[in-house]
Every structure is written in structure tokens, then in C-alpha cells.
Amino acid sequence: MLLDDNPIALIEENLERCLLCGRCRSVCPIFREVGLEMVSPRGRVALTSALARGEISLSEVFKKQVVNCLRCMACVDICPSDVEPNETTTAVYRIIASSKVIDPIRGIMFRILLRRGRLLPPFTSFWANLFRILSPLLPEWTRLRHLLPLPTMKGIRYMPGFANMPFSYYIDYYNRVYRAGRWKHRVALFFGCASNLVFPETAHSMIAVYIKHGIGVYIPPTQGCCGFPAGAYGDEKTRRKRLYEFERAFSGLDVDAVVTICATCGHNLREARENMLIAVPEVYDALVYLSEVADCRFKGANSKVAYHIPCHLGRGQGATEIVKRFLERALGEQFAGMILEGECCGGGGVYNLIHPDIAFSIGEKKVGAFVESGADVLTTSCPSCKIFLTEVMAKRGLPEVKNVWEVLYDLI
């Protein structure tokens, strides 16, 4: 995530380091689909550098091409010169945001709801209940359905609905359990927006697995969004504000570590801590922490399970081998391995909503590998990957993708 206050300086720095070798093109999933230099990491660095030098303008054509990025970090991982093309994308969004050109929906999300994090749970509960009331009354063809939150738009796109009860409504209960227990290890949980508002079962399952292994889970009640969505789309002010709110909620706690159940949140928070933006205990992905402190014993799985490792966990946190060894030990012979290990699923947060054709072509390769693996269940650690891959799977008549914590909970 971009930390420099001057996006132009970061763009120029990336250009100076770039050797123009083109190794990034070989791993960029978008370039492999489209085959155009301007959407390759090297091409995007060149385009943004031309913008920084004033050679081209911030036109709609430019914006469409230069932000055509999944932020999968494959280019960062392979670059011999430590160029970060994904950060040039963020830099362009920063420039767009500074020009006050931001669409109304993002404006509401970033500048109202995310800056006032406590508004999110009641806001989503209200809209979820409103949708359940209005949905049966609206015909399938009406565009009014598009104004409702996260609707299931039959024949168009699948999106999950908001949960009736956000996970944050259970914080007091779990903290009473924490205070009443005697634990081998103690952690503070950052659950993230998706597990709070859409997939609360992920957080419930993770806590049950931790308690089973003698790990106490404290949940700071004032936590909100980690700020990544705002920062990724150029609103660095909101990102910093959310990070400082996170620091206030998690600093000074008598715990061994902070754990997250969202790969992107974990990547964002670990990077912020490494860059000394926040002073909190060490931040771990919850799977990584469990593998390090507990001798896990799970009963045999009834189904063969394959795993998709999110880009922000594998590359972003360097956890591919750790997670693979843990799942091999936990699932035994029923672990079918990581499908297309190191390859992005194509979801890219909201990328699949903006560029559905490219995203689905990438996602089909991932799902095809799942089918070839012979596994019965596909699982992952990223809510965004789960949503997108579930949609790709549904087009083939395949079952919903599960979060890995749901799978592990079934085995305790």
C-alpha cells in the first residue's frame, strides 16, 4: 500500500528502478489474457511515468488502462529491481482523488461510512432487512434492484446478502468467555468488514477452533475497517484514519499477538506495522499463528478438500509454504493441495465487477484446476475470493466455496 505522501515521486522512483526486462509480463494474469503492453505491469509503469512528466493527460482512456490491475502482486514478487507496479495504480488513484473526481458510491463508503466505522453494522443491518422486505415486491427486470445492497441479481451477477446479525454484536459474549478462561496463549482478533457484515460464521468458526486448542481470543470492541479499500482507491486520508483507530483499539493489550481472518486486512496491517505507521503487537494471519503455537489434531475429513491461497496471504505475507504444511497436517490424505498455487483467482476485490470478462476467464482456469484435482470442496482464506469463486463455480453447477475456518470447525 502506498505510504509516500507524494504519488508523483513514487511513480518516478518506480520508473528509475525499472529495467524494462519484461519479466513481469510472464506472470501478470491480465496481460496473459489481453496481450496488450499498456495493461502489463511494465506498460502501466511507463504510462504513469508519462503522466507524471506531463506528456499525457488524466483522460478516461488513460484511467481505464492504467488501473486495469488485480493487485495480485505477482509482478512485485518476480521483479529483480523491486519495482512495485501495483503501487503505481494506487498512485494514480491518489491523483484522481486529489482532483476531487470520485464517484458518489465510493464517496459515501470512504468518506462517510469508513471514516465513521461504527456506522457500518447498523447501516448494513438496516439495508439487509430492507432488501428482504422489498425484494419480493420488485420484478426481476427492474433496475431498482441494482440500488439495493448486495442483491442476488438473477441472470446478471451473484452477490451474497448482508448477515442478519453482524459478528460485532457478539463481541461482549466472546469477551466474557475470554475473561473466564485459562489460556495457553492469548490473542486479539481483528475480524474485518466482510467477516463482520457478510460472513460472521467465519469468525465464529475461527474462535471455536482457537478455544479448542487452548488459545484465548479477545476482541477489541472499538475496531472498524482496516482502511485498505479506501487507500487502494486513492483515499489515503481515510486509510490513515482507520489505521490510527486500529492502533488505539489494539495497542497496550496484554496479548501475545494480533490475528486476522482476512488476507487483505492482514497484508495491510502487517505492512503498516513494518512501516511504523502503527505500534501494536505482531500481526499474524490466524492460520499462520495457529500453525506456530498449537500442535493441532483434527479428525479425518469426510471430503477431499482443495485450497486457493489468496494473493495477499501467499505473496503479501509470504505464507504459502506455512499454510500448505499446516493444511497437509490438519487434513491428511484428504488435502488435495493448492490449486494453481500462486495464481490469482481473478476476483481482485471489485475488479471482477469492473472487468467481468477478464476476471471470469482467469477464474475459469482456477475452477478448472479444482475440477481436475478431484476434490469435493474448494476453500480459501479470503472473503473476496470466496465470493468471486463461488460465482464462477455456480456457473458450472459446483458447490459454494467455503472459508477454511468453516472446514476446520467441522473437524474439531
MORA-V649724 format. One record per residue. N is the residue number from 1. PSI is psi in degrees with one decimal (none if undefined). Layout:
N:PSI ; N:PSI
This chain:
1:139.9 ; 2:126.3 ; 3:-25.0 ; 4:138.2 ; 5:-9.1 ; 6:98.7 ; 7:-32.7 ; 8:-41.0 ; 9:-38.5 ; 10:-39.1 ; 11:-46.3 ; 12:-37.4 ; 13:-41.0 ; 14:-39.9 ; 15:-41.9 ; 16:-34.3 ; 17:-23.0 ; 18:127.5 ; 19:-3.6 ; 20:29.0 ; 21:-25.8 ; 22:8.4 ; 23:-31.5 ; 24:-29.0 ; 25:-30.7 ; 26:-20.2 ; 27:-7.7 ; 28:115.7 ; 29:-31.3 ; 30:-44.2 ; 31:-38.0 ; 32:-27.0 ; 33:-42.6 ; 34:-40.0 ; 35:16.1 ; 36:133.1 ; 37:-36.4 ; 38:-20.7 ; 39:1.1 ; 40:158.3 ; 41:-42.5 ; 42:-43.0 ; 43:-39.0 ; 44:-36.5 ; 45:-42.9 ; 46:-42.7 ; 47:-46.0 ; 48:-31.7 ; 49:-38.4 ; 50:-36.1 ; 51:-45.1 ; 52:-33.1 ; 53:-1.8 ; 54:14.7 ; 55:-25.1 ; 56:161.1 ; 57:169.7 ; 58:64.4 ; 59:168.0 ; 60:-36.5 ; 61:-44.1 ; 62:-49.5 ; 63:-39.1 ; 64:-39.2 ; 65:-43.5 ; 66:-24.5 ; 67:12.3 ; 68:74.3 ; 69:134.6 ; 70:-13.1 ; 71:36.2 ; 72:-14.3 ; 73:10.9 ; 74:-37.6 ; 75:-38.1 ; 76:-40.1 ; 77:-34.4 ; 78:-13.2 ; 79:125.6 ; 80:-10.8 ; 81:11.9 ; 82:32.1 ; 83:145.0 ; 84:80.7 ; 85:-32.0 ; 86:-29.7 ; 87:-24.7 ; 88:-32.9 ; 89:-45.9 ; 90:-38.7 ; 91:-41.4 ; 92:-42.3 ; 93:-35.3 ; 94:-42.0 ; 95:-42.6 ; 96:-44.3 ; 97:-37.8 ; 98:-22.4 ; 99:5.0 ; 100:13.6 ; 101:95.4 ; 102:134.3 ; 103:155.6 ; 104:-38.7 ; 105:-47.2 ; 106:-34.3 ; 107:-44.9 ; 108:-45.2 ; 109:-51.3 ; 110:-40.2 ; 111:-11.6 ; 112:-60.6 ; 113:-46.8 ; 114:-33.7 ; 115:-19.1 ; 116:73.6 ; 117:-30.2 ; 118:-10.8 ; 119:-22.7 ; 120:-52.2 ; 121:-49.9 ; 122:-33.1 ; 123:-48.2 ; 124:-35.5 ; 125:-42.3 ; 126:-49.2 ; 127:-34.1 ; 128:-44.7 ; 129:-36.4 ; 130:-41.3 ; 131:-40.7 ; 132:-29.9 ; 133:-44.4 ; 134:-30.4 ; 135:-46.8 ; 136:-18.5 ; 137:-13.1 ; 138:133.3 ; 139:154.6 ; 140:-30.1 ; 141:-16.2 ; 142:140.2 ; 143:-11.1 ; 144:-26.3 ; 145:-26.7 ; 146:-18.9 ; 147:-12.6 ; 148:154.3 ; 149:130.5 ; 150:53.8 ; 151:160.0 ; 152:105.6 ; 153:96.7 ; 154:131.2 ; 155:-5.5 ; 156:-76.0 ; 157:150.7 ; 158:131.8 ; 159:142.4 ; 160:156.4 ; 161:163.2 ; 162:149.5 ; 163:147.2 ; 164:-39.4 ; 165:104.6 ; 166:150.9 ; 167:-32.1 ; 168:-20.1 ; 169:-12.6 ; 170:4.8 ; 171:-46.8 ; 172:-41.1 ; 173:-49.8 ; 174:-33.1 ; 175:-28.8 ; 176:-40.7 ; 177:-41.3 ; 178:-46.8 ; 179:-25.1 ; 180:-11.6 ; 181:166.2 ; 182:115.4 ; 183:146.1 ; 184:-36.1 ; 185:154.3 ; 186:132.0 ; 187:159.5 ; 188:130.4 ; 189:126.4 ; 190:113.1 ; 191:-22.9 ; 192:162.3 ; 193:-44.0 ; 194:-43.0 ; 195:-24.8 ; 196:-46.3 ; 197:-27.3 ; 198:-44.7 ; 199:62.4 ; 200:-23.7 ; 201:-25.4 ; 202:-48.2 ; 203:-41.8 ; 204:-43.3 ; 205:-43.0 ; 206:-43.8 ; 207:-40.5 ; 208:-41.8 ; 209:-41.6 ; 210:-45.4 ; 211:-40.4 ; 212:-31.3 ; 213:18.3 ; 214:24.8 ; 215:118.7 ; 216:138.3 ; 217:110.7 ; 218:140.6 ; 219:103.2 ; 220:122.6 ; 221:-16.6 ; 222:9.9 ; 223:155.1 ; 224:-143.1 ; 225:148.7 ; 226:-14.8 ; 227:-6.5 ; 228:-46.4 ; 229:-41.8 ; 230:-47.1 ; 231:-38.3 ; 232:-27.2 ; 233:25.7 ; 234:-7.9 ; 235:75.3 ; 236:-29.1 ; 237:-45.2 ; 238:-40.0 ; 239:-47.7 ; 240:-40.4 ; 241:-43.1 ; 242:-36.1 ; 243:-41.0 ; 244:-36.0 ; 245:-40.2 ; 246:-44.9 ; 247:-42.8 ; 248:-34.7 ; 249:-31.4 ; 250:-10.8 ; 251:150.7 ; 252:9.5 ; 253:146.4 ; 254:70.9 ; 255:163.0 ; 256:-27.7 ; 257:164.9 ; 258:133.0 ; 259:150.5 ; 260:155.4 ; 261:19.2 ; 262:123.9 ; 263:-40.6 ; 264:-42.4 ; 265:-45.8 ; 266:-44.2 ; 267:-45.8 ; 268:-46.0 ; 269:-39.1 ; 270:-41.8 ; 271:-41.4 ; 272:-38.9 ; 273:-42.3 ; 274:-31.3 ; 275:11.1 ; 276:30.7 ; 277:-26.8 ; 278:146.2 ; 279:97.8 ; 280:167.4 ; 281:165.2 ; 282:136.3 ; 283:128.3 ; 284:150.8 ; 285:140.8 ; 286:-33.9 ; 287:-42.8 ; 288:-45.1 ; 289:-44.5 ; 290:-40.1 ; 291:-26.4 ; 292:-30.4 ; 293:-13.3 ; 294:139.6 ; 295:85.9 ; 296:136.4 ; 297:113.4 ; 298:147.7 ; 299:160.1 ; 300:136.8 ; 301:145.4 ; 302:-18.3 ; 303:153.8 ; 304:128.8 ; 305:130.1 ; 306:154.7 ; 307:134.5 ; 308:117.4 ; 309:123.8 ; 310:149.0 ; 311:-39.1 ; 312:-7.1 ; 313:-46.9 ; 314:-64.0 ; 315:-43.7 ; 316:-33.1 ; 317:3.5 ; 318:36.8 ; 319:11.0 ; 320:-53.8 ; 321:-37.1 ; 322:-47.4 ; 323:-40.3 ; 324:-47.3 ; 325:-38.7 ; 326:-45.8 ; 327:-34.6 ; 328:-40.9 ; 329:-39.7 ; 330:-39.6 ; 331:-15.6 ; 332:-135.9 ; 333:-16.1 ; 334:-0.8 ; 335:117.2 ; 336:1.4 ; 337:-179.3 ; 338:123.1 ; 339:130.3 ; 340:57.9 ; 341:129.8 ; 342:-3.0 ; 343:135.3 ; 344:148.4 ; 345:-16.2 ; 346:-8.8 ; 347:-55.8 ; 348:42.3 ; 349:-113.7 ; 350:4.3 ; 351:-41.3 ; 352:-19.0 ; 353:-28.5 ; 354:-38.7 ; 355:66.1 ; 356:-35.7 ; 357:-47.0 ; 358:-45.8 ; 359:-45.2 ; 360:-32.5 ; 361:-40.2 ; 362:-45.0 ; 363:-34.7 ; 364:-35.9 ; 365:-40.0 ; 366:-46.2 ; 367:-36.3 ; 368:-39.9 ; 369:-35.1 ; 370:-45.5 ; 371:-43.8 ; 372:-26.0 ; 373:-19.2 ; 374:7.5 ; 375:157.0 ; 376:-28.6 ; 377:135.3 ; 378:132.1 ; 379:160.2 ; 380:175.8 ; 381:9.5 ; 382:123.0 ; 383:-39.4 ; 384:-44.2 ; 385:-40.6 ; 386:-44.5 ; 387:-49.1 ; 388:-46.4 ; 389:-32.7 ; 390:-39.4 ; 391:-43.5 ; 392:-41.0 ; 393:-41.0 ; 394:-32.0 ; 395:-20.6 ; 396:2.7 ; 397:24.7 ; 398:159.0 ; 399:163.4 ; 400:142.5 ; 401:140.0 ; 402:147.2 ; 403:144.4 ; 404:-29.1 ; 405:-29.2 ; 406:-39.5 ; 407:-45.9 ; 408:-36.1 ; 409:-38.4 ; 410:-15.2 ; 411:-1.9 ; 412:none
